[in-house]
Amino acid sequence: MADGEIIYHGEYLLLLYSVRWLKSNPSLLCILFASSGPTTQAMQYFSDLGYQCPEIMDVADFLQEIPSADGRRFSVGNTTATGAPPPVGTTALVQAWKSSSMFQTMVEEMDVQVKESTGQWPAVYSEPYANTFWVSFRLSLDRQMKITLRDSAFLKGRFFQSVVVGGIAGSLFSNLPVDDANSMSGILYFCGLFGALSALASLPMIFEQRAVFYKHSRSLFFQTPAFVMAQTVVMYPIQIAETVSFTTIVYWSVGMSADDDGSRYFTFMLIVFVFSLCVSQLFRLLASTVASPAIASMLSSVMLILMILFSGFIIPKSNIPPGWIWFYWINPIAYVLRSVTVNEFLAPDYDFQVCDTDDCAQEQRYGDLVLESRGNPTEQVWVWYGVIIMFGMYICFLLLSMLALAYVRTEPTPPPPLLNPDDLIEETADTSAIEAPAVEIPFEPVSFSFKDVWYTVKLPSGEELDLLKGVSGFFEPGTVTALVGAFFAFLFVVFLINELLTYFRWVPPALVRLHCWMCCLGARTRAR
């Protein structure tokens, strides 16, 4: 190292002191720990050098004081393992380390690694993300599932909405006669539109998740496609349950076709589900590109109104002006309406003949007559064309959502900082200084103290470990107190062990015996 000397380097422990800082503060010692591993060799090494740690002293404090002037007291009356006087001072400690067998072993291992090295970093270290796409997707999906399941009000609300709306619609159009084409077309249109209306309720939740995604994305937690895929996949069970409950109630209450062993019912359910996927991803794409929920709500309402207007129900496709017919062909509601209508009116229930003209000179199948009056085709294959096109739209919206979240950032601009009137500069020489009354913030000074605080964790093996042992302290108002050092570094270990116990149900043995992670000098600064 350019500005430091190593006095000990164990398997996972590195002790060094900085020459630059030791000139002004000879007691400074930094202790750095690598990922994990045994550290017991460090105590044995210094014990062989004649340095004995008092029983009442923390290990990290002991290691910190060894190269300082105060560390000499640990070697008084002691000898090394060979019977020689202990090395005292940083220079002697460095020389003792370089003369040790551990140092020679480390150098030999380093020589082997250098010879085997290609001179380039392994490919894994050049990857921007720690995990592969599928691992990131699995972790994002698990996280998204937990977030969704915790929002019980949202889940109950969506299910209650589908059941109640389905029950009302089914009772309103209960047992329609087969010759009532207008009412049947109306309920089919409403069933297709239900998915779009339900997707609007997800906009606030999407914006909340987007703010968290921006934070995680800056830290390279996961790839953007993994997050978007997890967001849409986690909604599949909800949308399936919602579609099944709604369509089942409406389909059989209205009295739609039960022919072909009920296959038309499952086809109807599939059409509504695919449309729900398509339109919900469309609104996710919209939420990924606009800045605020207010703008997204306004634009989504406009889009929904236009899709309803050009769906082919309010105005048949044959009556749409040529200049606007393009909107009909890119409208998801038009495809769901065509698919459910063709699926229903091609059933055998509508095979009876009716007069095609006023004089009844020609007869036509009733189902085909209804379909042609709305500009719909009369072939069953168009049902599956609509499903394929809506699924293709869903994939397209999904890819666009990935691109939007990756390259279109709509984070709110933070407000400008407040200016202190005392910092304003006079613009002209004759301008008097700006005097503004000081802003008084209500604040009641409070002293904080604690006494004999113990913190004990129970390990999976049943062993109990005391992390904090009788800690006491106090904090006065108007002061800034920094707690840095061997003992209070336990706080970090507390948080780490809690996280490991919570999520992995396992703690590395080396971490349990790790009394601190980093020891530096503690300082207390008083600021009035």
N, C-alpha and C positions, 0 to 999 in steps of 0.2 A: 504494500500500500504506500502511496506517496506521502501521506501525512500521519502514518500510524505504524505501530509495531505490534505484532501478535505475541501474546504471552501464553496463550493456550488455545488449541484448536482440537476439540474432541470430535466425535462422530457427527453430532448435530449441534455442537456448541462452539461458539467463537468468542473469545475474549480478546479485546484489543484496547489500546489506549492511544489517544491522539497526541502526537508530539506538539502540534501547533497549540492546542489548548492546555497541555500540561505545563507550558512555560508560565502561564498565568494562573493555572489552577491545577496543581499536581495531584489533586484527589479525584479528578474526573476520570471515569471509566465507563465505557459503553459495553453492555452485554447484549449480544444479538443472538437470537435463536432462529434456527431454520425450521422447516415444517414440523417435525416431531422426531422423537427418538430418545434413547437413554442419555442421561446427563450425569450419571453417578461416577463416571470416570474422572470428571473434573475435580470432585472433592478428594478422590483418592490421589490424584496427581499432585495437588497442593499439599496434601497430607504427607506424601513422600518427600516434598521439598521442605518439610518442617513447619508448615502453617496449619495450626489446629483451630477449628471453628468452635467458639464457645457454644454451649448448649442453649443459652438464652438468646442467641443471635440468629437472625434470619440468614439463610444461605446466600441470598442475593446481596445483602449488605456486606456479608463477609467477603465475597468475591470482589465487591466494589472497592473495598478498602485495602485489599492486598497490595496493589502497586503504589498506594499513597504512603505518606509519612506515618499515618495512623496504623497502617498495616503491619508495622514492625512488631507491634506488641503481640501479634499472633505467633511469632517465631521465637520469642524470648525463652531461653532455656531449652529449645528444641534443636534437633539435628535432622539432617536428611536421612533417607533410607540407607545411604552408604556411610553415615556417620559424620559427614562434612557439615560445616555451618550452613544454615539456610541462606539462599540468595536474597539480599535485601535491596530494594530499589528497582526501578523499572529496567535499567540496563542489565542488572544481574538476572532478573526474571526472564528477559528476552534471551539472554545467553543460555540460561538453563533450559528454556523451551527448545532452542535450536539444537541443544546437545542431547535431548531426550530421545528415547527409542520411538516414542509416538510420532515425533516430528519426522524421523527418518522413514518410518512406515508410510506416513502421509505423502512425503516427497516421492517415494517409489510408486505409490498408487497414482499420483499425479503424472509421473513420467509415462506410465503405461497408458493413461488416458490421453495424453498429448500425442503419443505415437499412433494410437488407434483413431485419433480424431481426424476428420476430413477438413477441418478448418471452417466448417459452416454449421450454423445452428440447425438442429433437427427441424424437420418440416412442421412438427407439432407446435413448435414455439413461434412460428411465423403465422399461425392461424389467428384471425381476429377474435374468434369465439372459442371458448373453452370446450364446448361440446359440439358434436355433429348435429346435423339438422334433425334427425329422428330423435336423438336424446333431448334436444331442446324442445321439440314438439311434444314429446311425452311429458316433460317437466311443465311446460306451459299448459298442456291440457289438464294435468293434475291440479295445477294452481287454479286454473279457470273453473274447474269442477267444484273445488272447495269454495271459491267465491260465489258461484251460482247457488250451491246448496245452502250456503249460509243465509242467502236472501230468501227466507221462507215466505215473506210477504209477496215478493214478486212471483214465486212459483204458484202459491195458492191463488193469487189474483189472476194469473193467466189461465189456470185450469177452471176457476170459477167463472171467468168470462166466457170461455168456450162452452161450458155446460149451460149457463144461463141464456146466452145468446142463441145457442142451438135449440134449447127448449122453447124459447119464445118464437123463433122462426118456424120450428116444426109445428107448433100449435096453431100458428097463424095460417100456414099453408097445409093444414092437416088433410090427408086423403084427397088430394086433387084428382078430379076426373081426367082421363087421358085426353079428352078433347079440349081441355082448357090450356091451350098452348101459351097464352100470354102469362098466366100465373106461373106455369112451369118454367118458362124462360126467365121470369123475374127471380124465382128462388134459386135457379141455377146461377144466375148472374151474382146474386148475393153471396152464394157459397164461394164463388171464385174471388169475390172482393173481400171476404172475411180475412184472408191471410194478409192482405195489404193493410187493412185497418189494425190488425194485431201487431204488425211490424213497427208501426208508428210509435207504439208504447215503449219500444226499446231504445229510442234515441237518447234519453238522458243517461241511461246506463252505459251506452257506447261512449259518450263523451267522458264519463268518469274513468272508464278503462283506458281511454286514449291518453289522458294526462299521466297515468301511471306508466303507460307504454313509453312515452317520450323520455321519462326518467330512466327506465330500465334500458332503453335503446342507447342512450348516451353512455351508459356503463357497459355496453356490449354483453348484456345478460343472455340474449338469445337473438336469433335471426328474425327479421320481420316476417317472412313467410310462415315461420313456425308459430308466431303469435297470432297471425290472422287465421291460419288453419285451426288453431286451438279454439279461437273465438267462435268460429262457425260450426265446428264439430260438436262443441259442448252444447250447442242449442238443438242438435238433432233429436235427442230424446224428448225435449220439451215440445218441439214442433210436431213430433210424431204423436205424442199423447194429446196434444191440442187438436190435431187433425182428426185423429181417430174418434175422440169424444164428440167433436162438433159434427163431423160428417155422419157418424152413426145415428145420432139423434135426428138430424135433419132428413137423411136419406130415407129412413124407414117411417118417419112420421109423415112425410109428404106423400109417400107411396110411390117412389120411383121404381124403376124396372127391377124386378127380382129374377129375370130370365137368365139363361145361360149359367145356371147353378150359382147365381150371385156374383159372377165374375165382373159384371158391370159395376157393382158396388165397390169392389177392390180397385177397379180401374179409376172410378170416380175419386176414391180416396188418394190414389197415387197422383192424380192430376193436381188436386188441391195441395198436397204436400210439396210437390216440386215447385208449384207456383209460390208457396210460402217461402221456400228456400231462395228462389230467385228475387222476390221483392224485398225480403229482409236483407239480402246481401246488397241490393241496390241502395237501400237506406244506409247501410254501413259504409258503402263507398261515398255517399253524400256526406256523412258525418266525418269521414276521413279527410275531406278536402275543404271544409268550411271552418271558419274561425270560432264560432260560438253556437251554442244550442238554439239561440233565438233565430239566427239566420238559417240553421238547418231545419228548424220547425217550419219556417215560412216557405223555404224552397221545397221541402217534402210535401207540404200541402198543395203547392202549385203543381208539382209533378203528379200527385195523386188525382187532382181535378182534371188535368189534361189526359191522363190515362183513362179515367172514367169517361170523359167526353169522346175520346177516339177509340173506345173499346168495341164499337159495332153494336151496342145495345141501345143507347140513346138515339143514335142515328145509324141505320144499317150501313154496312160497308159499301154497298152499291150506290149510296147517296152521298158519300164523302167526296168533296171536291178533289180533283186530281192533284191540286197543289198541296193538299194535306194528307193524301193517302199514304205517304211515306211514314207518317207518325203511327198510322195503324199497324204497319208491318214491323215496327220496332217496339210495339206496346205489349208488355207481358200480359196485361189483363185481356187483350184481344185474343191471345192464344189460349188462355185458360178458359175463357168464355166459349170459344169455338170447340175446344176439346170436350168440355162437359156437355155442351149442347148436342154435338154429334154423337157422343157416347150414349146419351139418353134417347134421342129421337130415332136412332137406328135400331132400337130394341124391338122385339116382336110385338110389344104392346101397341105399337103405332103402325102396324101393317094394314090396318083397314083402309078401304078406298073411300075417297071423297071426291066431290065434283071439282074439276079444275077450272071450269068456266061457269058463268051464270046460267047458261042453258043446259048445263050438265052434259054437254056433248062429249066430254072427255073426263075420265077419272084418273086420279093419281093417288099414290100412297100418301097417307096423312103425314107421316114423319118426314118424308122428302119434301112435301109442300111447305111445312114449317121451316125446315132448314133453308130451302131456296128463297123463302120470303125474307130471310135475314142475310142473304148473301153467303151462306155457309155451304161447304161441300157436302156431298151425300155418300162419301166413302169412309169406311171405318179406319183406313190407314191414316186419315188426317188427325185422328185422336193421338196416335203415336208421334206424328210429325210435331204436333204442339208440345208434347212432353219433351221430345228431343231438343226442340228450339229453346224451350224455357230452361232446360238443364244446361244448354250451351250458354245462354245468357248468364246463368248463375256462375259458371266457370269464368266467363269473361269479367263479370263484376268482381269475382274473387281475386283474379289477377290484378285488376285495376286497383283494388283496395290495397294489395301488397305494395304496388308502385306508389300509391298516394301516401301511405304511411312512411315509406322509405325516403321519398324525395320531396314531399309537400309537407312542410312543417308549419302549423298554424298555431303555435304557442302564443299566448297573450304577451304583449309587450309590457314589461314592468313599468310602473309609474316613475317619473323622474324623481330623483332624491330631493328631499326637503332642504331648502337653503337656510342657513343660519344667518339672521340679519347681521350678526357681528362680523361675518366673513365677506359681506358685500363691499365692493371697492367703489370709492367715490368717482363718478364719471367726469366731473369737472372740478377745477380748483376751488371755485366759490360755492360748491354744493356742500351743504352741511352733512355731517355724519348721520346715518340712519339710526335712529334709536327706536327699538321696538321692545315692548315689555316682554319680559321673560315668561315663557309658557310654564305654568305651574302644573305639574302632573301629580295627582293625588297619590301619595306613597307613604305608607306607614312603616318605619324601620322595625324590623323584627330580627331578633337573635335566634339562631338555630343551633341546637346542641344535641348530642347523642352520647350515650354511655353504655359500655359493656354490650356492644352489638356482636352477636354471634351468627354465623351463617354456616349451616351444615347441609350437605347434599348426600343422598343415599345412592350408591352406585348399583348397577344391575347385579353385581356379585353379592350384594347385601352389605358391603362395607360402607361405613359412614365416614365422610371426609369433612373436616372443619376447614372451611376456606377463610372465614373471618373469625378471629379469636379475641373477644373482649375489646373491640375497637371503641374508643371514646374520642370526642372532639367537639369543637364549637366554632361557630362562624358569627362574626360581628357584623352589624349593618355598616354599610359604607366602605367595605373592604372587599378585595378580590383575593381569594385564597386558592392556591393551587396545591393539590395533593399529588405528588409525583414521587415514586420511589418503589422500593422492593415490596413493601407491605401493601400499599394501595394499588399496586399493579394486579393484586388479586381480583379486583373488580372486573377486569377484562376476562380473567379465567372463569369467573362466576357466570358471566353472560355466555361465554363460549360453551361451557359445560351444560348450561341449561338448554341451549339450542341443540346440542348433540343428543341430550337425553330426550328432548321433545320430538325431534324429527327422525333420528336414527336409532334411538334406544340403545346406544353404544358409545362408550368413551374410550379413547386409546389409553392404555395403561401409562404410557409416558406422559400424557397430558395430566393425568391424575396426580403424578408426582412432580409435576412442574410447578414450582412455587411462585414463579413470576416469569413474564415474557420479556420485559425490557426494564432495565433499571438505569435511571439517570439521576442526576441531582435534583432534589426537591427545592422549590423556592416558594417563598410567600411574599407576595407583593401587595402592599397596602396602597389603595387609591382613594383618595378623599375627593 
